[in-house]
Amino acid sequence: MFLFANVSARYLSAYVRQFSPTRLRDRLLTCGQRSVETALIDFHTHSTASDGALTPSELVNRAAAAGINTVALTDHDTIAGFVSVAHSVPSGVRLVSGVELSCQWGRVGIHVVGLGFDPTSPVLLDHLDGLDAARLRRAEMIAQRLSKKGMQEALEGAMTVAAGAQIGRPHFARWMVKKGYVQNENDAFKRFLGNGKVGDISTLWPDLGRTVETIKSAGGLAVLAHPLKYRLTATRLNALCAAFVAAGGSAIEVINGRPVTGDIKRLVGMAVERDLLISVGSDFHRDVEYGAGLGIDTEGFLPGLGVWERL
């Protein structure tokens, strides 16, 4: 049985109207109008090309079965999954080019989703090559740190789990579970791999400005992914958003997985205040009991606010 997270945003209309009518009117004039038909979309998903459980083909087939109008496959630092299914998309669903790029802002690791870009862009492909090298170097550093905790041959184990996919911390977590070092993947992140732990290494990534510029150079739109997951203070989050806007960012992700209602309202407000579009996604990796499934219902968002109206 599929798990769905068709999050209705109808209540947001009243909230957004609290903002300046002039600002919103100008926004709508420049953004165009949404189709009368409500869109069921998902602009943040992962496949086995990075750390997801479904192959790219399985993921787009599930999206089609779920009635999703438009989906973006946004694997971490790779477009291999997208390329593999770009010419074999099921009828009834539109596949948008996507990627979730790792970068850093100061000493904080940040993720930026790129949407609607040219997958053959030399600038983008060169950037991805650099991220490949950075990911391998990070994996080596994680393994070195885990060895000091008594977990030997972590790199070999994680690469075996990854099976050719873009290697990341989830692969280390699965290896640690398999070897009996931790009870489950959540335990692995809580003790060793999560933010502030020994396996949290983000200083190898390109900076935020370069990452946004790469997406723009490839003809895409840059989206600040899950802004509240970085656990920044309000002041720091405002500074991050300001830096993102200055770099030429296009949108903020206001729904990611199963968000809290108050968080969605806060993020929509941040987007409108900064004249940014909004994006939504499940951040789907695999079926889990309390996780979000594929698909976000866009009903209730005012016309002109959604990045899906630009793609």
TIKOL-507052 format. One record per residue (C-alpha): x, y, z. Coordinates in steps of 0.001 Angstrom, whole numbers, padded with zeros to 6 digits, always signed. Layout:
! residues N
XYZ
...
END
This chain:
! residues 311
+000000+000000+000000
+001416+003351-001021
+001843+006128+001516
+000744+009543+000278
+001250+013054+001640
-001232+015081-000381
-000960+018147+001794
-003758+020648+001237
-002644+024257+001555
-006117+025826+001368
-005688+027553+004718
-002651+029462+003403
-004779+031824+001287
-006009+033758+004294
-002498+033911+005684
-000855+035208+002525
-003485+037949+002208
-002035+039522+005378
+000857+040755+003272
+000976+043952+001252
-001661+043949-001532
+000691+045982-003692
+003500+043467-003287
+001223+040553-004091
-000394+042328-007045
+003019+043076-008545
+004020+039476-007900
+001018+038096-009738
+001503+040390-012704
+005033+039129-013218
+004356+035452-012521
+001328+034794-014724
-001703+032703-013848
-002038+029123-012720
-004133+026589-014580
-007645+026099-013250
-006829+022434-012661
-005216+021732-009284
-001726+020312-009718
-000521+017278-007791
+003241+017634-007993
+006473+016626-006309
+009658+018620-006790
+011853+016778-004270
+012373+013015-004652
+015256+010538-004512
+016051+007260-006246
+018715+004565-006026
+020972+006883-008026
+021669+008548-004667
+020143+007362-001382
+016589+006379-002312
+015086+002883-002278
+013290+002927-005658
+015020+002858-009014
+014392+005933-011182
+011981+003907-013320
+010103+002609-010272
+009810+006113-008880
+008328+007731-011999
+005983+004762-012477
+004742+005195-008915
+004268+008917-009531
+002157+008105-012587
+000087+005562-010641
-000495+008174-007916
-001891+010669-010431
+000966+013126-010017
+001000+015711-012808
+004639+016741-012587
+007593+015229-010764
+011263+016115-010444
+013869+013487-009615
+016295+015403-007385
+019004+012955-006408
+021925+014208-004353
+024651+015685-006551
+023847+013528-009580
+021504+013585-012570
+022262+009990-013580
+018839+008813-012450
+017039+011564-014338
+018994+010902-017521
+018225+007179-017327
+014444+007744-017470
+014158+011080-019279
+013026+009410-022500
+010818+006714-020985
+008394+008619-018771
+004945+007025-018300
+001974+008671-019968
+000230+011281-017869
+003210+012498-015853
+005760+015154-016800
+009327+014703-015580
+011228+017907-014806
+015021+017872-014672
+016153+018102-011077
+019065+017705-008693
+019777+018459-005026
+023189+020088-004801
+025327+020111-001679
+026962+023431-000853
+028020+025463+002123
+027191+028846+003521
+029896+029839+005938
+030429+026646+007940
+026889+025374+007452
+026081+022635+004948
+023153+023734+002755
+021145+021962+000032
+019899+023748-003076
+017478+022038-005454
+017887+022833-009133
+014822+022505-011381
+014196+022784-015110
+017832+023022-016210
+019553+021753-019345
+021029+018362-018328
+023702+018694-021041
+025014+022022-019725
+028859+021870-019589
+028857+024185-016558
+026503+021880-014662
+028322+018702-015669
+031655+020177-014583
+030109+021160-011248
+028783+017624-010753
+032216+016168-011521
+033634+018324-008746
+030950+017114-006354
+031766+013501-007225
+035326+014070-006083
+034188+015943-002973
+031793+013143-002013
+034502+010506-002317
+036889+012602-000240
+034183+013146+002379
+033462+009414+002467
+037155+008749+003089
+037170+011270+005947
+034019+009772+007480
+035576+006309+007337
+038746+007579+009000
+036736+009093+011837
+034587+005979+012269
+037720+003821+012434
+038738+005791+015522
+035410+004705+017026
+036257+001060+016405
+034458+000649+013072
+037012-000632+010605
+036628-000857+006807
+033692+001566+006830
+034523+002995+003408
+034548-000382+001709
+031346-001334+003495
+029514+001882+002600
+030584+001654-001038
+029297-001909-001203
+025947-000721+000148
+025904+002187-002312
+026408-000262-005205
+027550+002449-007593
+025160+005149-006393
+026324+008579-005260
+027831+007677-001881
+026501+009476+001177
+025971+009182+004910
+022858+006968+004564
+025050+004275+003013
+027354+004405+006036
+024289+004198+008272
+022995+001068+006513
+026419-000544+006737
+026594+000253+010453
+023218-001419+010990
+024314-004460+008987
+027490-004794+011058
+025601-004413+014338
+027265-001174+015423
+023861+000548+015772
+020267-000643+016073
+018894+001319+013118
+019730+004128+010703
+018235+006797+012945
+020524+005615+015724
+023503+005875+013364
+022715+009501+012588
+021910+010349+016191
+025214+008980+017477
+027696+009293+014622
+026514+010821+011346
+024079+013635+012130
+024716+017351+012447
+027568+018067+014800
+028645+014416+015014
+031934+012876+013868
+030530+012015+010447
+029175+015483+009741
+031639+016921+007216
+030423+019769+005026
+033503+021922+004485
+034329+020269+001147
+031308+021584-000729
+031243+024578-003105
+029837+027784-001683
+026190+028808-001952
+026768+031542-004526
+028653+029320-006930
+026004+026606-006613
+023114+028950-007409
+025037+030451-010324
+025678+026958-011739
+021955+026182-011757
+021155+029529-013375
+023873+029076-015994
+022259+025755-016933
+018921+027542-017441
+017353+026261-014223
+015663+027669-011123
+017425+027423-007760
+015347+026420-004726
+016514+026668-001112
+015705+023193+000200
+014087+022587+003626
+015252+025873+005231
+014178+024901+008750
+016167+021662+008817
+019397+023583+009280
+018199+024590+012770
+019437+028146+012438
+018380+030976+014703
+015882+033413+013204
+018674+035914+012632
+020891+033366+010898
+018016+032037+008787
+017221+035563+007625
+020883+036023+006727
+020876+032747+004775
+017790+033820+002837
+019364+037194+002108
+022506+035488+000779
+020372+033141-001314
+018457+036054-002848
+021679+037980-003493
+023085+034942-005307
+020064+034862-007616
+017982+032144-005944
+014435+031698-007245
+012354+029900-004606
+012025+028538-001082
+010796+025027-000349
+007785+025528+001939
+006599+021918+002111
+009132+019144+002628
+007932+015755+003782
+005306+016072+006521
+005741+019636+007812
+004087+021384+010731
+001322+023823+009731
+003011+026742+011460
+006258+026042+009627
+004542+026215+006236
+002981+029562+007124
+006322+030898+008283
+008121+029820+005114
+005438+031185+002789
+005743+034496+004608
+009506+034478+004151
+009111+033781+000439
+006561+036538-000149
+008570+039041+001882
+011653+038364-000242
+009788+038187-003559
+010674+034514-004011
+008570+031732-005486
+007583+028712-003418
+008313+025049-004092
+006980+021846-002527
+008147+018248-002326
+007888+015055-000327
+011666+014489-000045
+010687+010872-000672
+013401+008265-000170
+011495+005093+000736
+008272+003822+002256
+008355+004265+006014
+005453+004086+008432
+005313+007772+009330
+007126+009222+006332
+005734+011210+003447
+004796+009448+000246
+004931+010969-003218
+002756+013928-004162
+001846+017356-002815
-001551+018950-003520
-001073+022588-004538
-004719+023556-004041
-005021+026693-001942
-001807+028439-002937
-002519+031776-004551
-001823+031979-008297
+001633+033252-009175
+003427+031954-006076
+004399+028465-007238
+007627+027563-009005
+005581+024919-010845
+003922+027772-012743
+007293+028734-014226
+008281+025258-015424
END
